[in-house]
C-alpha cells in the first residue's frame, strides 16, 4: 500500500475498534474502507512492532550514551535528562563526549552536579562505595575530592544525625563537598 507510517498510526487505532464510520472525509478514506479487517489489524501489528523497535533503539542509545540524533524521536532536552538519569543510576562516567549538548539544554548538568547526585543516591540507599566502577570513582575523586575514606566518613556523619537522615536531602548534601576541587589535575598517561 501507499500509506505513510503517520497515516497508519492515525487510523490504526480507529481500525482496531472497528470504527470505520468514524473516519472523517480524507484522501485515505477510500483506501481504508477498501481494506479488510485483517489488513487493518496487520497495519496495527506493524505499528506495535515499530514502537517496540523504537523503544529498543532508544534504550540502546541511552545505555551507550549515544548523541540525540541517533535516538529516534522525542525532544533533545527530555532525551538528555533521561540519559543523565540512566547513566547516574548505572554509575557510568559523565558523558563528556556530548557535554556541549548537555550544557546548552541543561545548564545545571555539569560533571560536578552529576557526580554529586550519584554520591547522594549511593549514600541514601546505603550502597557500598565499591559499587561505583573504578573509572567513575577515579573521575569522581578528581572532581569532588571524595574517595572511599571520605565517603565512609560522610556516611558515618550522616548516620550519626539520627534515624531520619535518609529522608533529609540537606543532611546528606551537607556532608558532601559544595564546590568542585580548586585545582583539577590532569594525569598524564
C-alpha positions, 0 to 999 in steps of 0.5 A, a space after each residue: 500500500 501507499 500509506 505513510 507510517 503517520 497515516 497508519 498510526 492515525 487510523 490504526 487505532 480507529 481500525 482496531 475498534 472497528 470504527 470505520 464510520 468514524 473516519 472523517 472525509 480524507 484522501 485515505 478514506 477510500 483506501 481504508 474502507 477498501 481494506 479488510 479487517 485483517 489488513 487493518 489489524 496487520 497495519 496495527 501489528 506493524 505499528 506495535 512492532 515499530 514502537 517496540 523497535 523504537 523503544 529498543 533503539 532508544 534504550 540502546 542509545 541511552 545505555 551507550 550514551 549515544 548523541 540525540 540524533 541517533 535516538 529516534 524521536 522525542 525532544 533533545 532536552 527530555 532525551 538528555 535528562 533521561 540519559 543523565 538519569 540512566 547513566 547516574 543510576 548505572 554509575 557510568 562516567 559523565 558523558 563528556 563526549 556530548 557535554 556541549 549538548 548537555 550544557 546548552 539544554 541543561 545548564 545545571 548538568 555539569 560533571 560536578 552536579 552529576 557526580 554529586 547526585 550519584 554520591 547522594 543516591 549511593 549514600 541514601 540507599 546505603 550502597 557500598 562505595 565499591 559499587 561505583 566502577 573504578 573509572 567513575 570513582 577515579 573521575 569522581 575523586 578528581 572532581 569532588 575530592 571524595 574517595 572511599 575514606 571520605 565517603 565512609 566518613 560522610 556516611 558515618 556523619 550522616 548516620 550519626 544525625 539520627 534515624 531520619 537522615 535518609 529522608 533529609 536531602 540537606 543532611 546528606 548534601 551537607 556532608 558532601 563537598 559544595 564546590 568542585 576541587 580548586 585545582 583539577 589535575 590532569 594525569 598524564 598517561 
